[in-house]
Amino acid sequence: MEATPFTLVKWYMDCVADSGDAVILYCAELRWRAVHATYSSILSVNGRLAESRSSMARCRLSSAGGQILVELPRLGVSGSWQASAAPFQQTVYEDASGSVLWNCLQPRASFI
C-alpha cells in the first residue's frame, strides 16, 4: 500500500509603504492522509504599533496574468499584487521520498 503524500503549500505576500508601514500576509494549507488544515495570519506595522491576527479559516487565493488576488474574510483583509518582475522556481531539497519546491510568483510587485 502506497502512503498518501504529505503536502504543505504556503503563500507569503507583503506590502511596504514609503513611510515604513508594512503588512505581511501568510496563508498555508497542509494535507497528509486524512488530515487537512488551513491557516492564515496578518502582521501589520503602523508606525511603532505592531499587530498580529490569525485564523484557521480558509483563505481565497488566485493567480493569473501576473496578478495575485488574496482574500482573508475572517481577518477582514483583501488585496491585489501586480507583478513587475518575472517569476522563478527552484527545487531547494530533493531525495527519494520527495522534494521542496520554491515557486516565487512575484519577486517584485506593486500592491493595489
C-alpha positions in Angstrom: 0.0 0.0 0.0 1.4 3.4 -1.0 1.4 6.2 1.5 -0.6 9.3 0.8 1.9 12.1 0.1 2.4 15.0 2.5 1.9 18.4 1.0 2.3 21.9 2.5 1.6 24.9 0.4 2.5 28.3 1.9 1.9 31.8 0.5 3.6 34.9 1.7 2.6 38.4 0.5 3.8 41.7 1.8 3.3 45.4 1.2 5.6 48.1 2.5 4.8 51.8 2.2 7.3 54.6 1.7 6.7 55.6 5.3 7.8 52.2 6.5 4.4 50.9 7.5 4.0 47.3 6.4 1.7 44.3 6.1 2.7 40.7 5.8 0.0 38.1 4.9 0.6 34.4 5.3 -1.6 31.5 4.2 -0.9 27.8 4.5 -2.6 24.5 3.5 -1.5 21.2 4.9 -2.6 17.8 3.6 -1.5 14.4 5.0 -3.6 11.3 4.8 -7.0 12.2 6.2 -5.6 15.4 7.8 -6.4 18.7 6.1 -5.7 22.0 7.8 -5.6 25.7 6.7 -4.2 28.7 8.5 -3.9 32.4 7.7 -2.4 35.3 9.5 -1.6 39.0 9.1 1.1 41.1 10.7 0.8 44.8 10.4 3.2 47.5 11.5 1.9 51.1 11.6 4.5 53.5 13.0 5.6 51.9 16.3 2.4 49.8 16.7 2.6 46.1 15.6 -0.5 43.9 15.4 -0.9 40.2 14.6 -4.1 38.3 13.9 -4.7 34.7 12.7 -7.4 32.3 11.7 -7.8 28.6 10.9 -10.4 29.6 8.2 -9.6 29.1 4.5 -8.1 32.0 2.6 -9.0 32.6 -1.0 -6.1 33.0 -3.4 -5.9 33.2 -7.2 -3.0 33.9 -9.5 -3.4 34.7 -13.2 -1.7 37.0 -15.7 0.9 38.3 -13.3 -1.7 39.2 -10.7 -2.3 37.6 -7.3 -5.6 38.3 -5.6 -6.0 37.3 -1.9 -8.9 37.4 0.5 -8.9 36.6 4.2 -12.5 37.1 5.0 -12.2 36.2 8.7 -9.4 38.7 9.1 -11.1 41.4 7.1 -8.3 41.6 4.6 -8.1 41.6 0.8 -5.6 42.8 -1.7 -4.1 42.5 -5.2 -0.4 42.3 -6.2 0.6 43.0 -9.8 4.0 41.5 -10.9 6.8 43.8 -12.1 9.4 41.1 -12.4 9.4 37.6 -13.9 8.5 34.6 -11.7 11.0 31.8 -11.0 11.2 28.5 -9.2 13.9 26.4 -7.6 14.0 23.0 -6.1 15.6 23.6 -2.7 15.6 20.0 -1.5 15.1 16.6 -3.1 15.6 13.0 -2.2 13.9 9.7 -3.0 10.9 10.4 -0.7 10.0 13.9 -2.1 11.1 17.4 -2.7 10.7 21.0 -1.6 9.9 23.4 -4.5 10.1 27.2 -4.0 7.9 28.9 -6.6 8.3 32.7 -6.4 5.5 34.1 -8.4 6.4 37.8 -7.8 9.9 38.6 -6.7 8.8 42.3 -7.2 5.3 43.6 -7.4 3.0 46.6 -6.8 0.2 46.4 -4.3 -3.2 47.7 -5.4 
